[in-house]
């Protein structure tokens, strides 16, 4: 099971969000803990599981992760619509498709509290919540 030997860690935002493009970029590090000598892991897809988001990775998959060496990749997320974006999610995830010599699987990885806080801050900046207006007095 490739998901059991894979670690993905949040490395932080890669700069401020781009309000005009309604996008932001963050970095992750992908490593494998497979003890087999010469083993490697193939990452064939990385996505946010939200329909409002488009994900672009640099370097782009497929990524060949060798045991003992991690790869840092930047994920640029573009928000297509502010309707239906995740707000206040305590454990947002990435959907990652992994394979090794034995099998392929799609796995959800939680990136932790710092990512959740950064995601909430960025989404608040890119898609401010509308403030309901008080009814006007007659």
C-alpha positions as CSV (number, residue, x, y, z in Angstrom):
1,X,0.0,0.0,0.0
2,X,1.9,3.1,-1.2
3,X,-0.1,5.4,1.1
4,X,1.4,3.7,4.1
5,X,5.0,4.4,3.1
6,X,4.4,8.0,1.9
7,X,4.8,11.2,3.9
8,X,3.6,14.6,2.7
9,X,4.4,17.6,4.8
10,X,3.3,21.2,4.4
11,X,6.2,23.6,3.7
12,X,4.3,26.8,3.8
13,X,2.9,29.4,1.4
14,X,5.2,30.5,-1.5
15,X,4.2,34.1,-1.3
16,X,1.0,36.2,-1.0
17,X,-2.1,35.2,-2.9
18,X,-2.7,36.7,-6.3
19,X,-6.1,38.5,-5.9
20,X,-6.5,39.3,-9.6
21,X,-5.9,35.6,-10.7
22,X,-7.7,34.4,-7.5
23,X,-4.9,32.0,-6.9
24,X,-2.2,31.0,-4.3
25,X,0.8,28.8,-4.2
26,X,2.1,26.6,-1.4
27,X,4.8,24.0,-1.1
28,X,4.7,20.4,0.0
29,X,7.5,17.8,0.5
30,X,6.8,14.2,-0.5
31,X,9.0,11.4,0.9
32,X,8.8,7.6,1.0
33,X,9.7,5.4,4.0
34,X,9.8,2.1,2.1
35,X,12.7,0.2,3.6
36,X,13.2,-1.9,0.4
37,X,16.6,-1.1,-1.2
38,X,16.2,0.8,-4.4
39,X,12.5,1.2,-4.0
40,X,10.7,4.2,-5.3
41,X,7.2,5.7,-5.4
42,X,5.5,7.3,-8.3
43,X,3.2,10.2,-7.7
44,X,0.9,10.5,-10.7
45,X,-1.6,13.1,-9.6
46,X,-2.0,15.7,-6.9
47,X,-5.4,17.5,-6.4
48,X,-7.5,19.5,-4.0
49,X,-10.8,17.6,-3.6
50,X,-12.9,20.7,-4.0
51,X,-14.7,21.4,-7.3
52,X,-14.0,25.2,-7.0
53,X,-10.2,24.6,-7.1
54,X,-7.9,23.9,-10.0
55,X,-4.5,22.5,-9.0
56,X,-1.2,22.8,-10.9
57,X,2.0,21.3,-9.6
58,X,5.6,22.3,-10.4
59,X,7.3,20.1,-11.0
60,X,4.3,18.4,-12.6
61,X,3.5,14.7,-12.0
62,X,4.6,12.0,-12.6
63,X,7.1,12.4,-9.8
64,X,9.5,9.6,-9.1
65,X,10.3,9.6,-5.3
66,X,13.3,7.5,-4.3
67,X,13.8,6.1,-0.8
68,X,15.8,8.6,1.3
69,X,15.2,11.5,-1.1
70,X,12.2,13.8,-0.9
71,X,10.8,16.1,-3.6
72,X,9.5,19.6,-2.8
73,X,6.7,20.6,-5.2
74,X,4.8,23.9,-5.5
75,X,1.0,23.7,-5.8
76,X,-0.7,26.6,-7.4
77,X,-4.4,26.6,-6.6
78,X,-6.8,28.7,-8.7
79,X,-10.2,29.4,-7.2
80,X,-12.7,29.2,-10.1
81,X,-15.7,30.2,-8.0
82,X,-16.1,31.4,-4.4
83,X,-19.3,29.4,-4.1
84,X,-18.8,26.1,-2.3
85,X,-15.2,26.7,-1.2
86,X,-14.2,25.0,2.1
87,X,-14.6,27.4,5.0
88,X,-13.5,26.5,8.5
89,X,-12.3,23.0,7.6
90,X,-10.1,21.8,10.5
91,X,-8.3,19.1,8.4
92,X,-8.3,20.0,4.7
93,X,-6.7,17.3,2.5
94,X,-4.9,16.7,-0.7
95,X,-5.9,13.8,-3.0
96,X,-2.8,12.1,-4.2
97,X,-2.5,9.1,-6.6
98,X,0.5,6.9,-5.8
99,X,1.9,3.7,-7.1
100,X,4.8,1.4,-6.4
101,X,5.8,-2.0,-7.8
102,X,2.8,-3.7,-6.2
103,X,-0.2,-1.4,-6.6
104,X,-1.7,2.1,-7.3
105,X,-4.0,3.9,-4.9
106,X,-5.6,7.3,-4.4
107,X,-5.0,8.6,-0.9
108,X,-6.2,11.6,1.1
109,X,-3.5,13.4,3.1
110,X,-4.2,15.9,5.8
111,X,-1.5,18.6,5.9
112,X,-2.1,19.8,9.5
113,X,-3.2,22.8,11.4
114,X,-0.8,25.3,9.9
115,X,-2.1,24.5,6.4
116,X,-5.7,24.7,7.6
117,X,-5.0,28.2,9.0
118,X,-3.2,29.3,5.9
119,X,-5.9,28.0,3.7
120,X,-8.6,29.8,5.7
121,X,-6.6,33.1,5.6
122,X,-6.0,32.9,1.9
123,X,-9.6,32.0,1.0
124,X,-10.8,34.9,3.2
125,X,-8.6,37.2,1.3
126,X,-9.5,35.8,-2.2
127,X,-13.2,35.3,-1.4
128,X,-14.4,37.6,1.3
129,X,-17.5,36.6,3.1
130,X,-20.3,38.9,2.2
131,X,-21.6,40.8,5.2
132,X,-25.4,40.8,5.5
133,X,-26.8,44.2,5.6
134,X,-29.1,45.2,8.4
135,X,-32.7,45.8,7.3
136,X,-33.4,49.5,6.7
137,X,-35.7,51.2,9.1
138,X,-38.9,52.4,7.4
